[in-house]
Amino acid sequence: MATRSNAQLDLRRAINAVSDVIQNRPQPLREFDQIYMKAGDMVLQTSLVAQRFADRRLIFIGDGDAISLCLAYLMHRQVLDEGPSSILVLDFDERIVNAVARFADRAEMSDRIKSRLYNCIDPLPEDILGQFNAFYTNPPWGASNDGESVKVFAERGMEACGADAVGVVVIADDKAVPWSQRVLAQAQRFALDNGFFVQEMQTNLHEYHLDDAPDLKSCNLFFRSHPDRQLPMKSYALHEKRLEDFYGREQNLRVKYVRDANRVDYGKAVDGTYQLELLGDSQ
């Protein structure tokens, strides 16, 4: 089957499809570093990942941005001609897990994408360990913990992958922001220590809805597994030291799950945010 390049992508159809996904997303929780990518960059990112991970079994370690749904939906709508053969989303936020399942069911593509509740503090479930050959993560960027949160999310992605694996870590990239450069170096060193090497780095690529640092961008750090990599036989729970400053200074990892307590119809105004003044009320 012929594939489209980014330049040949039908941008109008792609943007409209991504906007459907955005309408389905829950509101971000800033205290957990849920910072959402802007729509135009989501289109670009979806196209890039679809080409890089075509025909691969892809696992997402967290996915507030909803790139996973963008991939599945654009393939389902035949906006993209290629992409992963299957997608599993792991997230500790039940709102995100449910949003994926709800959208997939409504779009009749539950065979293409699935979601499960999981917190990276726990060992990776045995039925996931080594069962994939591609991973994606846009983790907490590790400004306050020397990139430890990035390493944790990347580690879970690597554990989920068997031989001949690839992955991408999306993290801050700004040469004017020293901590971002330190974290980039830590992430690359960690990958090498765990049987992966950097295949490519696409710099200063994505923008975010981030009030306190609107100009801060992120990069795609693509990894490939070393042919002599020792496959993980076991996954372990995180020890206490790795939980410190996980989501920022003095914001340790303490929450097991974010529960979807009161489901709302995403994309529609919540009742409590507006009130109606009827005709004749002001007379």
Backbone bond lengths (Angstrom), bond angles and torsions (degrees), N, CA, C in turn:
res aa  C-N    CA-C-N  psi(-1)  N-CA   C-N-CA  omega(-1)  CA-C   N-CA-C  phi
1 M - - - 1.463 - - 1.522 109.46 -
2 A 1.308 117.16 133.75 1.465 120.69 178.75 1.511 109.82 -69.49
3 T 1.318 115.54 144.96 1.461 120.19 -179.34 1.508 110.13 -112.80
4 R 1.325 116.04 151.79 1.445 121.64 178.44 1.513 109.90 -90.87
5 S 1.309 118.26 141.70 1.458 121.10 168.78 1.514 107.87 -82.26
6 N 1.350 116.48 169.31 1.466 119.43 177.65 1.521 111.04 -55.81
7 A 1.345 116.74 -38.42 1.456 120.70 -177.26 1.523 111.23 -66.44
8 Q 1.344 117.73 -26.77 1.460 121.82 -178.25 1.520 112.54 -91.16
9 L 1.319 117.83 -5.46 1.459 121.59 -179.13 1.518 109.78 -62.21
10 D 1.314 116.49 134.56 1.464 121.42 176.21 1.533 107.29 -74.34
11 L 1.332 116.10 94.75 1.460 120.81 -171.50 1.522 112.64 -62.68
12 R 1.320 116.97 -37.51 1.466 118.41 -178.64 1.528 110.22 -63.53
13 R 1.317 117.42 -47.02 1.462 120.71 178.84 1.523 110.94 -64.94
14 A 1.337 116.69 -38.87 1.458 120.48 -179.87 1.519 111.19 -65.39
15 I 1.327 117.24 -46.75 1.473 121.14 -179.43 1.519 110.63 -64.07
16 N 1.323 117.66 -41.01 1.463 120.16 179.18 1.526 111.10 -64.56
17 A 1.331 117.00 -39.35 1.463 120.10 178.72 1.525 110.84 -67.09
18 V 1.328 117.13 -43.24 1.458 120.77 178.08 1.523 110.73 -63.64
19 S 1.319 117.76 -35.70 1.469 120.23 178.24 1.527 110.80 -63.94
20 D 1.342 117.61 -33.51 1.468 120.21 174.49 1.527 110.77 -61.57
21 V 1.333 115.88 -41.86 1.469 120.88 179.21 1.524 110.39 -65.78
22 I 1.328 117.08 -42.94 1.466 121.25 -179.34 1.525 110.62 -61.22
23 Q 1.320 116.93 -39.00 1.471 120.22 178.59 1.525 111.32 -61.45
24 N 1.309 117.48 -25.06 1.459 122.54 -176.22 1.528 113.15 -88.20
25 R 1.341 117.73 -12.27 1.469 120.96 -174.72 1.525 112.23 -74.82
26 P 1.334 117.92 140.85 1.467 119.53 170.37 1.526 110.48 -70.90
27 Q 1.307 116.25 160.66 1.456 120.50 178.22 1.525 110.07 -66.52
28 P 1.345 118.18 141.68 1.466 120.27 -177.46 1.525 112.01 -71.25
29 L 1.323 115.33 148.14 1.458 122.49 174.91 1.525 107.25 -105.16
30 R 1.318 116.15 105.16 1.466 120.93 -173.55 1.529 112.00 -63.41
31 E 1.337 117.02 -28.49 1.463 119.19 -178.09 1.529 112.24 -67.60
32 F 1.330 116.66 -15.17 1.461 120.79 176.29 1.533 111.27 -110.90
33 D 1.305 116.01 23.08 1.469 121.69 178.10 1.527 112.44 58.46
34 Q 1.337 116.66 30.44 1.459 119.57 172.65 1.529 107.72 -82.52
35 I 1.315 115.20 101.31 1.462 122.37 -178.55 1.515 106.88 -125.51
36 Y 1.331 117.60 119.06 1.448 119.55 -169.06 1.525 113.00 -91.15
37 M 1.309 114.23 139.69 1.456 123.13 177.36 1.532 109.97 -68.17
38 K 1.324 116.08 147.74 1.462 120.62 179.66 1.525 110.67 -74.68
39 A 1.331 115.40 154.77 1.465 121.95 -168.09 1.527 113.37 -59.00
40 G 1.319 117.44 -44.93 1.458 119.73 -178.81 1.511 112.07 -61.48
41 D 1.321 116.02 -39.83 1.458 120.22 179.19 1.524 111.48 -72.38
42 M 1.336 117.28 -27.16 1.462 120.11 174.69 1.521 111.04 -65.00
43 V 1.328 116.51 -40.09 1.464 120.27 177.41 1.524 110.26 -61.59
44 L 1.335 115.49 -48.58 1.466 120.42 179.36 1.522 110.99 -60.96
45 Q 1.323 116.61 -45.95 1.461 120.97 -177.92 1.526 111.13 -62.69
46 T 1.316 116.62 -42.24 1.464 120.76 179.69 1.517 111.08 -60.87
47 S 1.321 116.54 -44.09 1.462 120.80 179.25 1.532 111.52 -63.85
48 L 1.334 115.96 -43.26 1.469 120.26 -179.89 1.524 111.73 -62.47
49 V 1.335 116.07 -47.84 1.462 120.87 -177.10 1.527 110.65 -67.51
50 A 1.325 117.15 -37.38 1.466 120.74 178.63 1.524 111.15 -59.09
51 Q 1.326 116.47 -42.87 1.465 120.26 179.54 1.522 111.49 -70.64
52 R 1.337 116.46 -44.11 1.472 120.40 -177.01 1.529 112.02 -66.40
53 F 1.329 117.43 -36.78 1.455 121.50 -172.64 1.529 112.16 -110.98
54 A 1.323 116.62 26.99 1.462 120.83 179.83 1.521 110.68 -58.19
55 D 1.327 115.52 133.29 1.468 123.99 176.36 1.529 113.19 65.52
56 R 1.322 117.77 16.52 1.468 120.78 178.10 1.526 111.12 -103.01
57 R 1.335 114.57 154.29 1.465 121.49 174.10 1.526 106.50 -85.08
58 L 1.317 115.97 110.24 1.468 122.15 -167.92 1.524 110.86 -109.50
59 I 1.333 115.41 130.02 1.460 121.10 175.42 1.518 109.20 -114.84
60 F 1.324 116.13 136.20 1.457 123.39 175.05 1.522 108.38 -102.77
61 I 1.334 116.27 125.21 1.459 121.07 172.34 1.522 106.83 -96.32
62 G 1.326 115.23 91.02 1.455 121.96 -171.65 1.522 110.55 79.28
63 D 1.347 115.70 145.48 1.470 117.53 178.06 1.520 111.41 -164.22
64 G 1.333 116.23 65.25 1.450 119.65 175.30 1.515 112.81 -62.76
65 D 1.325 117.24 -36.27 1.468 120.98 -179.75 1.515 112.80 -62.52
66 A 1.329 117.80 -27.54 1.471 123.97 -176.83 1.527 112.47 73.75
67 I 1.330 116.88 32.21 1.463 120.19 173.77 1.525 110.34 -63.60
68 S 1.321 117.09 -32.88 1.464 120.69 178.41 1.524 111.31 -58.89
69 L 1.323 116.48 -47.42 1.461 120.19 178.81 1.524 111.34 -66.62
70 C 1.325 116.71 -36.43 1.467 119.70 177.08 1.527 110.04 -60.02
71 L 1.324 116.51 -44.89 1.465 120.68 178.29 1.524 111.12 -59.10
72 A 1.331 115.46 -52.66 1.462 119.65 -176.55 1.524 111.32 -63.01
73 Y 1.322 116.63 -42.29 1.467 121.12 -174.80 1.527 111.79 -71.94
74 L 1.338 117.36 -41.74 1.463 119.37 179.47 1.526 111.11 -68.28
75 M 1.314 117.48 -32.16 1.462 119.89 172.93 1.525 110.61 -69.28
76 H 1.332 115.65 -43.98 1.465 120.78 -179.70 1.521 111.36 -61.05
77 R 1.321 116.61 -38.78 1.467 121.42 179.82 1.522 112.54 -84.40
78 Q 1.314 117.11 1.04 1.465 124.53 179.45 1.535 112.17 61.49
79 V 1.344 114.49 29.66 1.464 119.50 169.60 1.527 108.50 -76.25
80 L 1.330 115.86 -33.90 1.461 122.93 174.08 1.522 109.07 -109.70
81 D 1.319 116.44 139.60 1.455 121.11 179.05 1.524 112.89 -89.53
82 E 1.336 117.42 -13.15 1.455 120.69 -177.36 1.516 109.71 -144.23
83 G 1.310 114.84 162.44 1.455 120.46 179.47 1.516 109.64 167.78
84 P 1.339 116.98 -173.72 1.475 120.74 -178.73 1.530 111.71 -60.76
85 S 1.324 115.45 150.28 1.469 119.76 177.79 1.522 111.27 -77.01
86 S 1.329 117.18 -27.65 1.461 122.04 176.59 1.522 108.57 -155.03
87 I 1.337 115.79 155.54 1.465 121.59 -177.81 1.523 109.10 -137.30
88 L 1.331 115.44 132.17 1.467 121.49 171.80 1.520 108.09 -124.28
89 V 1.325 116.03 130.84 1.463 122.07 178.31 1.528 108.94 -108.57
90 L 1.329 115.79 124.97 1.462 121.64 172.04 1.517 108.70 -108.12
91 D 1.316 117.61 131.01 1.465 120.37 178.28 1.515 109.17 -154.31
92 F 1.341 115.59 147.21 1.466 120.00 178.76 1.518 111.61 -85.47
93 D 1.339 116.96 -6.31 1.458 123.32 -179.57 1.526 108.57 -96.73
94 E 1.319 115.83 107.95 1.459 120.54 -176.98 1.526 111.75 -63.17
95 R 1.328 117.17 -25.75 1.468 119.70 176.47 1.528 110.36 -62.41
96 I 1.338 116.29 -40.60 1.462 120.89 179.47 1.524 110.65 -70.74
97 V 1.332 116.86 -44.15 1.460 121.28 178.06 1.522 110.45 -57.53
98 N 1.325 116.81 -46.19 1.460 121.10 -179.49 1.524 111.99 -69.36
99 A 1.331 116.38 -35.73 1.466 120.13 179.00 1.523 110.69 -63.22
100 V 1.324 116.99 -39.97 1.468 120.72 177.36 1.528 109.83 -64.16
101 A 1.331 116.70 -48.95 1.466 120.69 -177.97 1.524 111.04 -63.37
102 R 1.324 117.33 -41.37 1.461 121.59 -179.17 1.526 111.62 -63.58
103 F 1.342 115.75 -46.50 1.464 120.17 -178.05 1.532 110.15 -66.97
104 A 1.337 116.13 -43.60 1.463 120.16 -179.33 1.523 111.24 -61.82
105 D 1.331 116.38 -39.95 1.463 120.21 178.76 1.527 110.64 -65.86
106 R 1.325 116.60 -45.15 1.461 120.57 -178.34 1.530 111.76 -64.69
107 A 1.334 116.38 -36.80 1.457 121.19 -179.25 1.530 112.64 -86.13
108 E 1.336 116.71 -0.62 1.466 122.84 179.76 1.526 111.44 58.36
109 M 1.344 115.25 49.72 1.468 120.05 178.86 1.531 110.77 -135.85
110 S 1.339 116.43 29.93 1.456 120.64 -179.30 1.519 112.39 -66.43
111 D 1.330 117.06 -16.50 1.460 119.92 175.78 1.525 111.61 -76.35
112 R 1.328 116.59 -15.53 1.464 121.69 -175.42 1.528 112.26 -97.79
113 I 1.330 117.95 -32.22 1.460 122.02 -175.36 1.518 110.16 -141.20
114 K 1.340 116.18 137.24 1.457 122.68 177.61 1.532 109.24 -134.86
115 S 1.329 116.63 163.93 1.470 121.06 -178.69 1.517 110.06 -139.94
116 R 1.342 115.02 149.86 1.459 121.30 179.27 1.517 109.95 -141.72
117 L 1.332 114.95 146.42 1.459 121.17 176.37 1.526 108.82 -77.96
118 Y 1.329 116.12 126.21 1.465 120.71 -178.25 1.518 109.06 -160.30
119 N 1.325 116.29 138.29 1.454 122.46 175.01 1.521 108.57 -112.74
120 C 1.314 116.96 131.27 1.466 121.26 -175.50 1.533 112.83 -65.43
121 I 1.330 118.27 -7.31 1.464 120.42 174.45 1.530 110.66 -66.52
122 D 1.329 116.34 -25.54 1.458 122.09 -176.57 1.527 111.11 -92.70
123 P 1.327 117.46 156.62 1.465 119.58 172.77 1.526 109.94 -58.16
124 L 1.300 116.14 150.21 1.457 120.11 175.54 1.530 108.80 -66.45
125 P 1.330 118.70 133.62 1.468 120.13 -179.88 1.526 112.27 -56.45
126 E 1.317 116.23 145.17 1.462 122.11 -175.69 1.520 112.48 -58.67
127 D 1.338 117.53 -34.48 1.459 119.86 -177.43 1.528 112.93 -75.70
128 I 1.348 116.95 -5.64 1.461 121.45 178.18 1.528 110.98 -105.98
129 L 1.312 116.40 -29.16 1.462 122.21 -175.48 1.529 111.33 -54.26
130 G 1.335 116.43 117.73 1.454 122.44 175.45 1.515 116.02 72.11
131 Q 1.336 118.49 11.47 1.466 121.03 -173.55 1.527 114.08 -93.51
132 F 1.328 118.05 -3.70 1.463 121.34 -176.78 1.527 109.75 -118.47
133 N 1.316 115.58 167.37 1.469 118.36 175.87 1.525 112.01 -130.27
134 A 1.326 116.08 19.08 1.466 121.44 172.77 1.525 108.60 -158.32
135 F 1.332 116.31 142.44 1.460 119.86 175.41 1.526 110.39 -134.83
136 Y 1.335 114.67 155.28 1.463 122.74 179.66 1.517 107.26 -137.69
137 T 1.330 116.24 133.94 1.459 118.97 173.49 1.523 110.76 -150.11
138 N 1.316 114.68 139.06 1.470 122.96 171.56 1.525 104.73 -121.90
139 P 1.336 117.08 81.56 1.463 121.69 -168.30 1.526 112.35 -83.69
140 P 1.341 117.50 173.56 1.467 119.63 165.60 1.525 108.61 -52.86
141 W 1.323 117.90 134.45 1.461 121.00 -164.24 1.524 115.35 -80.35
142 G 1.318 117.86 -3.54 1.460 119.92 168.04 1.513 116.10 75.45
143 A 1.337 117.92 28.29 1.467 120.25 -179.16 1.521 111.99 -63.37
144 S 1.337 117.49 -31.67 1.462 121.10 -174.13 1.517 114.16 -105.02
145 N 1.332 118.22 -3.58 1.467 119.54 -177.85 1.526 112.22 -129.08
146 D 1.337 115.17 25.70 1.462 120.63 176.41 1.526 111.78 57.19
147 G 1.339 115.65 35.36 1.455 120.59 176.00 1.514 115.95 80.16
148 E 1.337 118.35 9.52 1.472 120.18 -177.37 1.528 111.43 -62.28
149 S 1.339 117.59 -37.66 1.463 120.28 179.08 1.522 110.92 -64.47
150 V 1.333 117.19 -36.42 1.467 121.36 175.89 1.524 109.79 -62.90
151 K 1.328 116.22 -45.05 1.465 120.67 -179.43 1.529 111.23 -61.10
152 V 1.331 116.91 -40.63 1.462 120.90 -177.93 1.527 110.49 -62.05
153 F 1.329 117.34 -48.97 1.457 120.41 -178.67 1.534 110.73 -66.10
154 A 1.332 116.30 -41.47 1.465 119.62 177.82 1.527 110.56 -63.36
155 E 1.326 116.74 -40.32 1.464 121.15 179.87 1.517 111.58 -59.98
156 R 1.332 116.83 -42.85 1.471 119.61 178.91 1.526 110.37 -65.56
157 G 1.322 117.71 -37.45 1.457 119.88 176.56 1.511 111.75 -64.55
158 M 1.321 116.85 -42.67 1.469 121.15 179.08 1.516 111.06 -65.38
159 E 1.338 117.11 -39.10 1.461 120.42 178.80 1.528 111.63 -64.28
160 A 1.311 116.00 -31.12 1.466 120.22 -179.32 1.521 112.60 -73.85
161 C 1.338 116.62 -13.49 1.462 121.07 -173.21 1.527 112.11 -102.80
162 G 1.338 114.37 141.82 1.448 121.24 173.21 1.515 110.44 -91.32
163 A 1.327 116.09 -144.51 1.461 121.13 -177.69 1.529 111.11 -74.79
164 D 1.341 115.31 162.24 1.468 122.64 178.28 1.529 110.72 50.38
165 A 1.313 115.27 55.34 1.459 120.87 -175.39 1.528 111.84 -106.93
166 V 1.320 114.68 154.13 1.458 122.08 174.59 1.515 108.16 -130.87
167 G 1.314 116.63 162.97 1.453 120.10 178.50 1.502 111.27 -161.65
168 V 1.315 115.63 165.15 1.455 120.69 174.65 1.522 108.98 -137.69
169 V 1.323 115.11 134.74 1.461 122.69 173.68 1.521 106.97 -114.32
170 V 1.319 116.24 125.98 1.462 122.39 -179.80 1.518 107.89 -102.03
171 I 1.344 116.72 112.74 1.467 120.19 -176.68 1.515 110.75 -141.39
172 A 1.335 114.89 164.50 1.456 122.02 -177.61 1.522 111.31 -56.45
173 D 1.338 115.10 143.75 1.460 120.57 -178.74 1.527 108.74 -149.90
174 D 1.311 115.33 98.81 1.461 120.83 179.79 1.520 107.95 -150.53
175 K 1.325 117.39 113.95 1.468 120.38 -175.85 1.524 112.45 -65.80
176 A 1.347 116.86 -16.25 1.462 120.16 176.92 1.529 112.21 -86.74
177 V 1.338 116.86 -4.30 1.467 121.97 -179.50 1.526 107.61 -115.28
178 P 1.341 118.19 98.68 1.477 120.75 -172.14 1.517 114.54 -55.20
179 W 1.342 118.15 -40.46 1.461 118.54 -176.60 1.521 111.75 -62.18
180 S 1.339 117.52 -33.64 1.468 119.71 -179.37 1.525 110.87 -65.69
181 Q 1.327 116.65 -36.09 1.456 120.09 178.27 1.524 111.80 -70.42
182 R 1.336 115.98 -37.05 1.466 119.72 176.92 1.528 111.18 -64.46
183 V 1.351 115.65 -41.72 1.461 119.92 -179.74 1.529 110.77 -66.62
184 L 1.314 117.15 -39.01 1.464 120.27 176.52 1.529 111.12 -58.76
185 A 1.313 115.93 -44.47 1.459 119.90 178.63 1.532 110.97 -63.94
186 Q 1.325 116.66 -41.42 1.467 120.66 179.54 1.531 110.91 -63.77
187 A 1.322 116.21 -41.28 1.463 120.50 -178.60 1.526 111.04 -64.08
188 Q 1.318 116.54 -41.12 1.463 120.25 179.78 1.533 110.95 -68.27
189 R 1.324 116.44 -40.41 1.461 120.41 178.50 1.536 110.71 -64.73
190 F 1.334 115.43 -41.04 1.463 120.20 179.21 1.525 110.88 -62.98
191 A 1.327 116.78 -41.99 1.462 120.17 179.56 1.525 110.92 -60.89
192 L 1.319 116.47 -45.05 1.470 120.64 179.76 1.523 111.31 -61.00
193 D 1.325 115.71 -38.04 1.465 120.24 -179.73 1.529 112.27 -70.94
194 N 1.339 116.19 -14.69 1.462 120.28 -175.90 1.528 112.53 -118.41
195 G 1.317 116.17 24.62 1.452 119.99 170.80 1.508 116.18 84.69
196 F 1.337 116.98 15.84 1.467 121.18 176.60 1.526 109.13 -123.23
197 F 1.320 116.74 151.97 1.452 120.75 173.93 1.522 109.52 -127.92
198 V 1.330 115.90 158.05 1.462 121.13 -178.80 1.522 108.89 -75.62
199 Q 1.312 115.55 121.33 1.456 121.67 178.64 1.526 111.15 -89.94
200 E 1.340 115.80 -37.40 1.467 120.65 -179.02 1.518 109.28 -164.34
201 M 1.321 115.66 151.50 1.459 121.33 173.40 1.524 108.33 -129.39
202 Q 1.332 115.54 119.72 1.460 121.75 176.99 1.527 107.16 -100.68
203 T 1.321 117.39 107.86 1.459 121.72 -167.27 1.526 113.06 -88.76
204 N 1.351 114.11 154.26 1.478 122.68 172.82 1.521 112.45 45.08
205 L 1.324 116.17 54.40 1.466 119.84 -167.54 1.518 114.35 -101.35
206 H 1.349 117.89 -37.30 1.468 119.82 -170.15 1.531 111.74 -118.18
207 E 1.329 115.16 145.42 1.461 121.71 173.01 1.524 109.49 -112.28
208 Y 1.350 115.25 156.74 1.460 120.85 -172.35 1.532 111.49 -133.81
209 H 1.322 114.46 160.84 1.458 121.25 172.19 1.524 107.28 -83.70
210 L 1.321 115.31 80.90 1.466 122.42 -173.30 1.531 108.22 -128.41
211 D 1.334 116.42 102.41 1.465 121.35 -172.37 1.519 113.09 -63.32
212 D 1.339 117.12 -40.24 1.455 119.14 -173.62 1.527 113.15 -85.04
213 A 1.318 118.30 -8.49 1.473 121.22 176.60 1.532 108.58 -152.11
214 P 1.336 117.62 66.17 1.469 121.21 -172.98 1.518 114.23 -63.68
215 D 1.328 118.05 -20.63 1.468 120.46 -178.05 1.527 113.30 -94.64
216 L 1.336 117.34 -4.59 1.462 120.62 -178.60 1.529 109.65 -71.75
217 K 1.317 115.66 127.51 1.460 121.24 -178.62 1.522 110.10 -114.30
218 S 1.323 114.82 170.28 1.459 120.12 176.59 1.515 110.03 -124.98
219 C 1.329 114.92 166.92 1.455 121.63 179.74 1.521 109.79 -121.74
220 N 1.319 115.84 165.66 1.460 122.58 167.74 1.516 108.19 -98.99
221 L 1.312 116.30 119.52 1.451 121.29 176.22 1.530 107.14 -108.71
222 F 1.341 115.77 101.82 1.464 121.50 -175.78 1.524 110.66 -89.44
223 F 1.328 115.74 132.83 1.461 122.67 179.36 1.529 110.85 -117.16
224 R 1.322 114.91 154.61 1.463 122.02 170.70 1.525 107.66 -134.11
225 S 1.337 115.69 143.86 1.461 119.21 -178.76 1.525 110.99 -74.43
226 H 1.322 114.67 144.55 1.466 121.14 175.92 1.530 108.27 -74.28
227 P 1.332 118.22 140.03 1.473 119.07 -178.63 1.525 113.89 -59.86
228 D 1.336 118.36 -23.63 1.467 121.76 179.63 1.530 112.53 -98.71
229 R 1.317 116.56 13.64 1.460 120.40 -179.44 1.528 110.77 -60.15
230 Q 1.318 115.18 136.36 1.459 121.40 174.83 1.524 108.62 -83.00
231 L 1.313 116.30 118.46 1.451 120.01 -177.57 1.521 111.05 -68.91
232 P 1.333 118.35 142.14 1.472 120.44 179.61 1.528 111.01 -68.92
233 M 1.293 115.91 129.39 1.463 121.45 176.86 1.526 111.20 -98.13
234 K 1.313 115.82 -14.84 1.457 120.66 -174.59 1.518 108.96 -151.85
235 S 1.330 116.53 147.00 1.455 122.43 174.98 1.522 107.70 -118.72
236 Y 1.329 116.80 142.47 1.467 120.95 -173.59 1.526 111.27 -121.25
237 A 1.313 115.44 150.78 1.465 121.09 174.79 1.527 109.47 -66.65
238 L 1.321 116.17 154.94 1.464 120.57 179.40 1.522 110.22 -74.86
239 H 1.328 115.98 139.66 1.462 118.64 173.75 1.533 109.47 -85.33
240 E 1.324 115.65 164.53 1.467 122.50 -169.00 1.530 113.12 -55.32
241 K 1.307 117.83 -39.25 1.469 120.72 -175.66 1.524 111.70 -60.83
242 R 1.322 117.59 -33.79 1.461 120.86 -177.70 1.524 112.63 -76.04
243 L 1.332 117.55 -8.91 1.460 121.55 -179.65 1.525 112.56 -88.94
244 E 1.330 117.09 -12.69 1.465 120.85 -173.74 1.529 111.71 -71.25
245 D 1.340 115.47 137.04 1.472 122.61 176.25 1.526 111.86 52.52
246 F 1.328 116.08 34.03 1.464 121.05 -172.42 1.526 111.71 -64.68
247 Y 1.322 116.16 -39.74 1.467 120.96 -178.76 1.528 112.54 -108.34
248 G 1.303 117.40 15.29 1.456 122.31 -177.72 1.515 110.07 134.49
249 R 1.321 116.02 175.75 1.458 120.04 -176.77 1.524 111.22 -60.31
250 E 1.335 115.45 125.25 1.465 124.56 179.81 1.534 111.87 61.43
251 Q 1.317 117.04 24.36 1.463 121.68 174.05 1.523 107.90 -117.35
252 N 1.331 114.40 77.96 1.456 120.61 -178.80 1.524 110.99 -71.44
253 L 1.321 116.00 161.19 1.458 121.22 177.35 1.527 107.52 -78.12
254 R 1.324 116.34 102.46 1.462 121.85 -178.52 1.523 112.37 -119.90
255 V 1.321 117.04 -20.93 1.461 121.69 -173.62 1.524 109.78 -89.21
256 K 1.309 116.23 127.48 1.468 121.13 178.88 1.530 110.40 -75.96
257 Y 1.333 116.05 -54.85 1.464 120.62 179.27 1.520 109.82 -140.79
258 V 1.305 116.73 149.45 1.460 122.81 164.75 1.519 105.75 -93.83
259 R 1.303 117.15 117.13 1.455 121.17 -176.78 1.528 111.61 -92.07
260 D 1.317 115.38 146.66 1.464 122.56 -179.98 1.532 107.40 -87.31
261 A 1.334 116.04 80.15 1.468 120.43 -170.13 1.520 112.70 -70.75
262 N 1.319 116.80 -46.70 1.456 121.17 -178.35 1.522 108.63 -129.40
263 R 1.315 115.29 101.27 1.451 119.57 -176.98 1.524 109.56 -65.97
264 V 1.332 115.30 135.14 1.466 120.79 175.18 1.512 107.72 -119.36
265 D 1.340 116.04 160.55 1.459 120.79 174.53 1.513 107.80 -85.38
266 Y 1.333 115.49 96.85 1.454 120.14 -178.27 1.523 109.50 -60.15
267 G 1.324 114.67 142.57 1.454 120.12 -176.33 1.517 112.36 94.25
268 K 1.354 116.86 -10.77 1.460 121.49 177.26 1.523 108.95 -117.19
269 A 1.317 116.35 149.51 1.460 120.59 -179.60 1.527 110.21 -65.18
270 V 1.322 116.25 135.63 1.462 121.93 177.00 1.520 108.84 -75.95
271 D 1.337 116.31 138.84 1.468 120.77 -174.54 1.520 113.10 -50.89
272 G 1.322 117.28 -41.73 1.457 120.34 -174.70 1.513 114.85 -71.38
273 T 1.328 118.42 -5.43 1.470 120.98 -177.35 1.514 113.03 -97.22
274 Y 1.321 117.55 1.26 1.468 119.29 178.85 1.532 108.96 -153.25
275 Q 1.337 115.81 164.04 1.460 120.94 172.77 1.518 108.92 -139.52
276 L 1.329 116.27 155.07 1.457 121.54 -175.90 1.517 110.51 -103.77
277 E 1.302 115.42 134.44 1.466 121.60 171.92 1.519 106.43 -110.50
278 L 1.334 116.00 114.25 1.462 121.42 -174.33 1.510 111.57 -80.32
279 L 1.339 115.06 158.88 1.451 119.87 175.93 1.527 109.88 -57.88
280 G 1.316 116.04 130.50 1.447 120.68 179.43 1.526 113.14 93.85
281 D 1.335 118.79 -13.86 1.480 121.13 -178.00 1.517 111.55 -65.60
282 S 1.343 116.94 -32.29 1.448 119.77 -174.46 1.527 112.48 -88.78
283 Q 1.336 116.41 -0.27 1.470 119.06 -178.46 1.525 111.32 -89.50
